[in-house]
């Protein structure tokens, strides 16, 4: 893709602005932006810890085999995408604040039920309900960041969004390792059941993985409370606080969710955007494997008492450093170009995992993955909402997860079969081949984006995208 500016091109006022100018401008945004960041941190502590132990929880507590546990991981992930697709246009009509209050409240209830479920007949319906609770909030958190920032701060606002969710990732690693340590038998170094006194429930047999899920109830409660302090659009208007408009829903004429959806899918640019998302699915597959495949791989290779939670949290720790740095150096580059470069770097990480299970190799692979992620992932969030028509951001974001509906299910099912074939609980293992297979499928993503770059991001749209996003 050709560069959109040259040395002869006059430097705009926005290009002359420094990172610190943008940061000072961000500080002037309404409190709602910062409350959104607080909610993101607490929500992602619970979410990251839940996703990391989901497959292990099903195997240890309900005796699901690798294939069955991975299939349910896939069902959860696919339903998460399907529900997000369904509720996105509803969120554009209902409004940001009310949607988030519902999401975090439902997350509290469903996580609590899963943590005390005595059998799979209760746990699995709660798992499906949690997918709906999570799907109703995740796209709206992105929308909230866009809504409460402005056109001069949108890039740095989304870098802070990514920093906030990775603060949650860092803390989730600590939550996992510290909780597991309480359940490790010092004699055998295996995890054992403990009896925990719970409010309203009493003495309850609890595994490490149930306890981790149960602690997510508390983090969802903090996110819920933070959202209660977010003001409605009407209150913001009365206070003279500027924000980007939503689709009518908290006042004004309303359109039905189906009408909103119809407007979006008739937009030709939307389908080019969806092609990009379809290829990014293959890149994001590595993160599904890091939750569905890697915890079992590293536990079987290094033992149940190995502190893998903190090791994976290194990804989030590094993101806190890499995202501000990459944002400062790439904020004037087109988002599409940065996405392509970062996707190639991320796609290289599974080949590093293939080299072995030592701590040094795991750290190296996670560093490679994280450098790529810091480049492409924050800019993809910005790209998602910046091309959306005013008031249709949640619909765009929710439709953007539609390709994950089948892809996540397929990846999760593949994880179970790869573990069974190459890294079983007992017997000979060949995990290097497992990671090579994962790497080859991941690499298809950036290669496809590069090959079809002129279709996905035509020249005239690339030029428009390079300019500061218009207020939406």
Beta strands, then each sheet from edge to edge (+ up, - down):
strand 1: 194-198
strand 2: 202-206
sheet 1: 1+ 2-
end
